[in-house]
Amino acid sequence: MLRGTLYVKLGLIVFLAAAFGLLYLRLSAAPMSFGRLPERVAEALASRIGPGWTVTLRNTAIELHDGSPALRANGLDIRAPGATSCFGPPMPS
């Protein structure tokens, strides 16, 4: 009984190590984009800033930066409750 549990735990550890290794190899090849990731990160940022604030993220991807996973966001726009842009790309004149 105890030996079977040990094998299951060892199998789980090997599986997780292989999964993280494959993810690391994939990220070392190129950044990885996710479908709903920008929306979820933007919602989390907006909720931490305060009520009424909106955050928009575009062109986001997870990439390796100095050997660690990092979130890259090329289009970040933060708007105050009055819809004025507080942080974002410059507006064309």
C-alpha positions in Angstrom: 0.0 0.0 0.0 2.7 2.5 1.0 4.8 1.5 -2.0 1.9 2.2 -4.4 1.4 5.7 -3.0 5.1 6.4 -3.4 4.9 5.4 -7.1 1.9 7.6 -7.7 3.7 10.6 -6.0 6.9 9.9 -8.0 4.9 9.7 -11.2 3.2 13.0 -10.5 6.5 14.7 -9.8 8.0 13.3 -13.1 4.9 14.5 -15.0 5.0 18.0 -13.6 8.8 18.3 -14.2 8.2 17.2 -17.8 5.3 19.7 -18.3 7.4 22.6 -16.9 10.3 21.6 -19.0 8.2 21.5 -22.2 6.8 24.9 -21.3 10.3 26.3 -20.8 11.4 24.9 -24.1 8.3 26.4 -25.8 9.0 29.9 -24.3 12.6 29.7 -25.2 11.6 29.3 -28.9 9.2 32.3 -29.0 6.7 34.2 -26.8 3.4 32.5 -26.2 0.2 34.4 -26.5 -3.0 33.5 -24.7 -6.6 34.3 -25.8 -8.2 35.6 -22.6 -5.0 36.5 -20.7 -5.0 40.2 -21.6 -8.6 40.6 -20.4 -8.0 38.9 -17.1 -4.8 40.8 -16.4 -6.5 44.1 -17.3 -9.5 43.3 -15.0 -7.1 42.4 -12.1 -5.2 45.7 -12.6 -8.3 47.8 -12.8 -9.7 46.2 -9.6 -6.5 47.0 -7.7 -6.4 50.7 -8.9 -9.9 51.5 -7.8 -13.6 51.6 -8.9 -14.4 53.2 -12.2 -10.9 52.9 -13.6 -10.4 50.9 -16.9 -7.3 49.2 -18.1 -6.8 47.9 -21.6 -4.0 45.6 -22.7 -3.1 44.7 -26.3 -0.4 42.5 -27.8 0.4 40.6 -24.7 2.5 37.4 -24.5 4.4 35.4 -22.0 8.1 35.2 -22.8 11.4 34.3 -21.2 13.3 37.3 -19.8 16.7 36.4 -18.3 15.6 32.8 -17.9 12.3 33.6 -16.1 8.8 33.9 -17.4 7.6 37.5 -17.9 4.5 39.1 -19.2 5.1 41.4 -22.2 2.4 44.1 -22.9 3.0 46.4 -25.9 -0.4 48.2 -25.6 -1.3 49.4 -22.1 -3.9 52.1 -21.6 -5.2 53.2 -18.2 -8.2 55.5 -18.0 -9.6 57.4 -15.0 -13.3 57.3 -14.1 -13.9 60.4 -16.2 -12.6 58.5 -19.3 -9.4 60.6 -19.4 -6.3 58.7 -20.3 -3.8 58.7 -17.5 -1.3 56.4 -19.0 -1.0 55.0 -22.5 0.3 55.7 -25.9 0.5 59.3 -27.1 -2.6 60.6 -28.8 -2.2 61.8 -32.4 -2.5 65.6 -32.8 
